[in-house]
Amino acid sequence: MIFWGASWISTKVLTNYINAYEMVFLRMGICFLSMLPFIFIFKMSYKLNFKTLILVLFASLFLVLYSVFMFLGVEHGTGSLGGAMVPSMIPIITYIFVAILNKKTISLKHSFALVLGGFGVLNMINIYQFDSSIIFSKYNIYFIVASSLWAILTIITSKSTKINAFVFTTYTYLISSSVLYILFIDNSIFQRTLEFDSIFWFNIFVVTLLSTTFATSIYFFGAAKYGAKEVSSFVFLVPASAILIGNIFLDEKIEFSTIIGVLFAMIAIYILNNLRFPKIFKKT
């Protein structure tokens, strides 16, 4: 979760080197190449049926759109705000989408949680300043759209029950990077990246191998051992790590309204998902 938070800050640094499409292409391509060996080492089945293939194609589309909006939001705003706002909004928006799709009646407790989460998001976008240029700024809109896209991606992924989640994700990286290369990428990107400094390559390392290949693998293995719901509670660490790392390395100001907003949103997520923290450190 700390590496996931750090990826937002590294993305902010990378906006100084490449554009949104190049960033997403490099991230997806490198992640695909790094995740491929895990499939063979752990002998995961990589066969696709027609239904799963359709889900992979849709997931790839929404993954690309999410990544582009994430990049644009960070480019115009700050990495710490993106790392706080988007992970906080995704579970809330996902819950609303699922409730609508399943025609589910929202209980009083969960209605309270949604209001609490909405109040938290309003704090993060500085609603109290009553400045429309800030409230409806580009980065806020980009982050809200990115959160909605990831919520849709989450629902699509949850339907892929016939394939390992790690393999499903690897396929989405392959298709996403391939489509981006065909439609938007100039071959000069390969020469230019070789000329970039160590700061560029360190942050590419963070957003690919550390925050995606390593962190995602650990997340999947943890979910298998402790259960998806318990491991999901660790999402609370993403906003906090993004805010702290952004302040330390990029001197991004820690807004009090952002901290308050994150706290309210995290409480809402806890209630909505009936989470409980893993008892990893049990007494023997």
Beta strands, then each sheet from edge to edge (+ up, - down):
end
